[in-house]
Structures are given as structure tokens and as C-alpha cells.
Amino acid sequence: MSLTRENKLLKLGFIGAGTVGTALALGLGNNGQYTVVGVSSRSQASAQNLARLNNGCQVFNNNQDVANIAELAFITTPDDAIGPVASQIRWQAGQSIVHCSGALAADVLEPARKSGASVGTFHPLQTFASVDQAIKNLPGSTFALEAEEPLLTTLKDMVTTLGGHYLVLPAGDKVIYHAAAVIACNYLVTLVKLATDLYQTFNITPEQATQALLPLLRGTINNIETAGIPQCLTGPIARGDMKTISNHINALRKAAPDILPAYQELGRQTIPIALAKGKVNGDKARELQAMLSKE
């Protein structure tokens, strides 16, 4: 069974009132199952904003006061602060404490566990550029959970409340899980930046380039969703088009030599996808590999 009890709202507290904490507090609070009772933050304005969005939420000047009244406390601080915050608070037996880092395991909350509290992690696999955007993006998102029962069931229930899906991950898998998220999210931004840089070689501004590329990006995401990998792969490597790839390499060597190594490495990583799609054979794959490996 979960930590919630019939006719009793589970009291939530938030230590840290940044984008993630505020979005989660708004998504979970005042919905008939949870109530946000307290918040503390380095930014008084952020704490006041979170409290304003949740009826009955009190703003506290120190983290201990939040811990004193919360049955389940979220530590939604930057990663480097999670351990220090957990160690500075006097936790109570029977409480639950979770953090929202994608890279850290629950063992960073060991001081709370030693006090008799249940600990876990609750990481939304989503990008949070702003509170408004985060709230819009949460439904349909996947959450990575780590906890023991009964806390685990409570966290699963929270994911359902937020309209999401969940993965239960062992502590040892968190870092690779987070690295995958960085590749899919953060490095996509980097790839688009590299593409817009290339547009500047023919005098198209980054803003114009971004607008030109956005429909292509949306189409690619749609193809990944509908056709799946590897069938969604298109382009010269998927076709085994050696001439086009050779032209790319020669042009990049002259116009953007700093970008050429990234182009080549990404191309090499794309060859197995093309093989899996079945549009190139082993001989063609070896030719592609050789061409993309040349200095």
C-alpha cells in the first residue's frame, strides 16, 4: 500500500523552489490526494511563488521547518546541494524524503535513512526551460523512480497523478540513464547549434536557420515516434550515397573544419542503424566506415 490514507491528504514539503520543484508542487498539490504544506528556498521570491500556486502552503526561512511538517519532503535543489541539505536536517522516523536528480542515487539521502526515514528518487525525464513549459510537458513524461515499499507505490501513484509513466531503476543504473538523457536532450541542442553555424557560412542568421530547421526537426521526431528506429532513418548514409557524403566532407574541410570531426563521428555511429534498416549491405557499410574515418 502507498503512504496515503483514506480521507487524509499526504502532506508534501519542498526544499528548493526552482523550476522542477514549482512544477511538481503545482502538479501534485490541491488535487484531492496531496497537499503542499511548506516550502523553503534560497530565493524568497521563488518560495513565495510556489506557495501562491498552492493553497495553504507556508513559506519558511529554513529547511528544518519544512521537514518538521512534511510527511513526504522533496529536495529539489541543485544536485550538489542535495547531500548537504539531507545531512543538515533532523529527520523523523516514518517520514519520506525524495530528491529529483537524474544522476544521483537515493544513497545521497543516507542521513535521512539513518534517522528512520524512507528515501527515494523521483526524476522527471523532461526538459524544464520554464515553469509554464514544465507544467505543459509533464503529462506523458517518464519518471525514473528508486525506492522501497511502501514509498515506491506512493511515487508510482504520484506519476499517475501527473499523467506520466515510470521506470524503476536500480541505483547503479542512474548515471547511464542520465547520460542517455543528456545525449537525447542537451546534445540535440548542440547538434542544432552546429547546423545553424553552417548556415552562417552562406550568410543566413542563426534565427533564420533555426526557423528553417524546426519543421525538419519536428518531422524527424514524428518519424521516430511513428516508424521507430531504424526504419525512420533517412539521408545519405541510409541510402549508402558515397558521393554525397564525400561532397559533405570536402565542403566541411574547407568551410567548417572544426565541425568535420563531429560530422564524421556521427556518421560512423549512424552506419549500424542503416545496416539494421536493410538499405545498405556489409560491403557498403565498410566503404562508409572507411570514408568517414579518413583524417
C-alpha positions as CSV (number, residue, x, y, z in Angstrom):
1,M,0.0,0.0,0.0
2,S,1.0,3.6,-0.5
3,L,1.6,6.2,2.2
4,T,-1.7,7.9,1.5
5,R,-4.6,7.1,3.8
6,E,-8.3,7.2,3.2
7,N,-9.7,10.7,3.7
8,K,-6.3,12.1,4.5
9,L,-4.2,14.2,2.2
10,L,-0.5,13.3,2.2
11,K,1.4,16.4,3.3
12,L,4.2,17.4,0.9
13,G,7.1,19.8,1.5
14,F,9.5,21.3,-1.0
15,I,13.1,22.2,-0.2
16,G,14.1,24.2,-3.2
17,A,11.6,26.2,-5.3
18,G,13.2,26.2,-8.7
19,T,11.5,25.2,-12.0
20,V,11.3,21.5,-11.2
21,G,10.1,21.9,-7.6
22,T,7.5,24.5,-8.6
23,A,6.2,22.4,-11.5
24,L,5.9,19.3,-9.3
25,A,4.2,21.2,-6.4
26,L,1.7,22.6,-8.8
27,G,1.1,19.3,-10.5
28,L,0.6,17.4,-7.2
29,G,-0.9,20.0,-4.9
30,N,-4.6,20.6,-4.4
31,N,-5.8,17.6,-6.4
32,G,-7.6,15.6,-3.7
33,Q,-4.7,13.3,-2.8
34,Y,-1.8,15.6,-1.8
35,T,-1.4,19.0,-0.2
36,V,1.7,21.1,-0.3
37,V,2.2,22.4,3.2
38,G,5.6,24.1,3.2
39,V,8.4,25.4,1.1
40,S,11.8,26.8,1.7
41,S,14.3,28.1,-0.9
42,R,17.4,30.2,-1.2
43,S,15.2,32.6,-3.2
44,Q,12.4,34.0,-1.2
45,A,10.6,35.2,-4.3
46,S,10.7,31.6,-5.8
47,A,9.3,30.2,-2.5
48,Q,6.6,32.8,-2.4
49,N,5.6,32.0,-6.0
50,L,5.4,28.3,-5.2
51,A,3.3,29.0,-2.1
52,R,1.0,31.3,-4.1
53,L,0.2,28.5,-6.5
54,N,-0.7,26.0,-3.7
55,N,-3.5,26.9,-1.2
56,G,-2.4,26.5,2.4
57,C,1.3,26.3,1.6
58,Q,3.6,28.1,4.1
59,V,6.9,29.8,3.3
60,F,9.7,29.0,5.7
61,N,13.1,30.7,6.1
62,N,14.8,27.4,6.9
63,N,14.7,23.8,5.7
64,Q,14.1,22.3,9.1
65,D,10.7,23.9,9.4
66,V,9.6,22.3,6.1
67,A,10.9,18.9,7.3
68,N,9.1,19.3,10.6
69,I,5.6,19.4,9.0
70,A,6.0,17.3,5.8
71,E,5.2,13.6,5.6
72,L,7.0,13.5,2.3
73,A,9.7,16.0,1.6
74,F,11.0,16.7,-1.9
75,I,14.6,18.0,-2.1
76,T,14.5,19.9,-5.4
77,T,17.8,21.8,-5.0
78,P,20.7,21.7,-7.5
79,D,22.4,18.3,-7.4
80,D,25.5,19.5,-5.4
81,A,23.2,20.7,-2.6
82,I,21.2,17.5,-2.1
83,G,23.7,15.7,0.1
84,P,24.4,18.8,2.3
85,V,20.7,19.6,2.7
86,A,19.9,16.0,3.7
87,S,22.7,15.9,6.3
88,Q,21.8,19.2,7.9
89,I,18.2,18.3,8.7
90,R,16.9,16.3,11.7
91,W,14.6,13.9,10.0
92,Q,11.9,11.9,11.8
93,A,11.2,8.1,11.7
94,G,8.3,7.4,9.4
95,Q,8.9,10.4,7.1
96,S,9.7,10.0,3.4
97,I,12.3,12.1,1.6
98,V,13.0,12.0,-2.2
99,H,15.2,14.0,-4.5
100,C,14.7,14.8,-8.1
101,S,18.2,14.4,-9.6
102,G,18.6,12.2,-12.6
103,A,22.2,11.4,-12.0
104,L,22.3,10.7,-8.2
105,A,21.0,7.6,-6.5
106,A,19.0,7.6,-3.3
107,D,22.1,6.8,-1.2
108,V,22.9,10.6,-1.1
109,L,20.0,10.7,1.3
110,E,21.6,8.2,3.7
111,P,21.5,10.7,6.7
112,A,17.7,10.6,6.4
113,R,17.6,6.8,6.1
114,K,19.7,6.5,9.3
115,S,17.1,8.6,11.1
116,G,14.4,6.1,10.2
117,A,13.0,7.8,7.2
118,S,12.2,6.2,3.8
119,V,14.2,7.6,0.9
120,G,13.9,7.6,-2.8
121,T,14.3,9.4,-6.1
122,F,11.7,10.9,-8.4
123,H,13.3,12.2,-11.6
124,P,11.1,13.6,-14.4
125,L,12.7,12.7,-17.8
126,Q,11.8,16.1,-19.2
127,T,13.4,19.4,-20.1
128,F,12.4,22.4,-17.9
129,A,13.1,25.7,-19.6
130,S,10.4,27.5,-17.5
131,V,7.7,26.6,-15.0
132,D,4.9,27.1,-17.5
133,Q,6.6,24.9,-20.1
134,A,7.4,22.3,-17.5
135,I,3.8,22.1,-16.4
136,K,2.8,21.6,-20.1
137,N,5.5,19.0,-20.6
138,L,4.9,16.8,-17.6
139,P,1.8,14.9,-18.8
140,G,3.1,11.9,-20.8
141,S,6.7,12.2,-19.4
142,T,8.5,9.2,-17.9
143,F,9.7,9.4,-14.3
144,A,12.7,7.4,-13.0
145,L,12.0,6.0,-9.6
146,E,14.1,4.4,-6.9
147,A,12.6,3.5,-3.5
148,E,11.5,0.6,-1.4
149,E,7.9,-0.1,-0.5
150,P,5.6,1.5,0.6
151,L,7.3,4.6,-0.7
152,L,7.7,3.1,-4.2
153,T,3.9,2.7,-4.5
154,T,3.4,6.3,-3.4
155,L,5.8,7.5,-6.0
156,K,4.1,5.4,-8.7
157,D,0.7,7.0,-7.6
158,M,2.3,10.4,-8.0
159,V,3.4,9.7,-11.5
160,T,-0.2,8.6,-12.4
161,T,-1.5,11.9,-10.9
162,L,0.9,13.8,-13.1
163,G,-0.2,11.9,-16.2
164,G,3.1,10.2,-16.7
165,H,4.8,6.8,-16.9
166,Y,7.5,5.4,-14.7
167,L,10.7,3.3,-14.8
168,V,12.0,1.7,-11.6
169,L,15.8,1.9,-11.8
170,P,18.4,0.3,-9.5
171,A,20.9,2.8,-8.0
172,G,23.7,1.6,-10.2
173,D,21.9,2.4,-13.4
174,K,21.2,6.1,-12.7
175,V,24.3,7.6,-14.1
176,I,24.0,5.8,-17.5
177,Y,20.3,6.7,-17.6
178,H,21.1,10.3,-17.1
179,A,23.9,10.2,-19.7
180,A,21.3,8.9,-22.2
181,A,19.0,11.8,-21.3
182,V,21.8,14.3,-21.8
183,I,22.6,12.8,-25.3
184,A,18.9,12.9,-26.3
185,C,18.1,16.4,-24.9
186,N,21.1,18.6,-24.3
187,Y,23.2,17.3,-27.2
188,L,20.3,17.8,-29.6
189,V,20.6,21.5,-28.8
190,T,24.3,21.2,-29.6
191,L,23.6,19.5,-33.0
192,V,21.1,22.2,-33.9
193,K,23.7,24.8,-33.0
194,L,26.3,23.2,-35.3
195,A,23.7,23.1,-38.1
196,T,22.8,26.8,-37.6
197,D,26.6,27.6,-37.6
198,L,26.9,26.0,-41.0
199,Y,24.0,28.2,-42.3
200,Q,26.1,31.3,-41.4
201,T,28.7,30.3,-43.9
202,F,26.2,31.3,-46.6
203,N,25.0,34.4,-44.7
204,I,21.8,33.0,-43.0
205,T,21.4,34.2,-39.5
206,P,21.1,31.7,-36.6
207,E,17.5,32.8,-36.1
208,Q,16.6,32.3,-39.7
209,A,18.4,28.9,-39.7
210,T,16.6,27.7,-36.6
211,Q,13.2,28.6,-38.2
212,A,14.2,26.8,-41.4
213,L,15.3,23.6,-39.4
214,L,12.5,23.4,-36.9
215,P,10.0,21.7,-39.3
216,L,12.7,19.2,-40.2
217,L,13.3,18.5,-36.5
218,R,9.6,18.1,-35.9
219,G,9.3,15.7,-38.8
220,T,12.2,13.7,-37.6
221,I,10.7,13.4,-34.1
222,N,7.4,12.3,-35.7
223,N,9.1,9.7,-37.8
224,I,10.9,8.3,-34.7
225,E,7.6,8.1,-32.9
226,T,5.6,6.6,-35.8
227,A,8.1,4.5,-37.7
228,G,10.6,3.8,-35.0
229,I,14.4,3.2,-35.2
230,P,15.8,2.0,-37.6
231,Q,13.0,2.5,-40.1
232,C,12.9,6.3,-39.5
233,L,16.5,6.8,-40.7
234,T,16.7,8.8,-43.9
235,G,19.6,10.6,-45.7
236,P,22.8,9.7,-47.5
237,I,24.1,7.0,-45.0
238,A,20.7,5.3,-45.0
239,R,21.0,5.2,-48.8
240,G,24.7,4.4,-49.0
241,D,25.2,7.6,-51.0
242,M,29.0,7.7,-51.1
243,K,29.2,10.7,-53.5
244,T,27.1,13.0,-51.3
245,I,29.0,12.1,-48.2
246,S,32.3,12.7,-49.9
247,N,31.0,16.1,-51.1
248,H,30.0,16.9,-47.5
249,I,33.4,16.0,-46.1
250,N,35.2,18.1,-48.7
251,A,33.0,21.1,-48.2
252,L,33.2,20.9,-44.4
253,R,37.0,20.6,-44.6
254,K,37.1,23.9,-46.3
255,A,34.2,25.9,-44.7
256,A,34.0,24.4,-41.2
257,P,36.9,22.2,-40.3
258,D,36.0,22.4,-36.6
259,I,32.7,20.7,-37.3
260,L,34.1,17.9,-39.6
261,P,35.1,15.6,-36.7
262,A,31.6,15.7,-35.3
263,Y,30.1,15.0,-38.7
264,Q,32.4,12.0,-39.2
265,E,31.8,10.5,-35.8
266,L,28.0,10.9,-36.0
267,G,28.2,9.3,-39.5
268,R,30.1,6.3,-38.1
269,Q,27.5,5.9,-35.4
270,T,24.8,6.0,-38.0
271,I,26.1,3.2,-40.1
272,P,24.8,0.3,-37.9
273,I,21.3,1.9,-38.0
274,A,21.5,1.9,-41.8
275,L,22.5,-1.7,-41.7
276,A,19.6,-2.6,-39.4
277,K,17.2,-0.8,-41.8
278,G,18.5,-3.1,-44.6
279,K,19.2,-0.4,-47.2
280,V,23.0,-0.9,-47.2
281,N,24.9,-4.2,-47.1
282,G,28.1,-5.1,-45.3
283,D,30.4,-4.1,-48.1
284,K,28.8,-0.7,-48.4
285,A,28.9,-0.2,-44.7
286,R,32.7,-0.9,-44.7
287,E,33.1,1.7,-47.5
288,L,31.2,4.2,-45.5
289,Q,33.2,3.5,-42.4
290,A,36.5,4.0,-44.3
291,M,35.4,7.2,-45.9
292,L,34.2,8.6,-42.5
293,S,37.4,7.6,-40.8
294,K,39.8,9.5,-43.0
295,E,41.7,12.4,-41.5
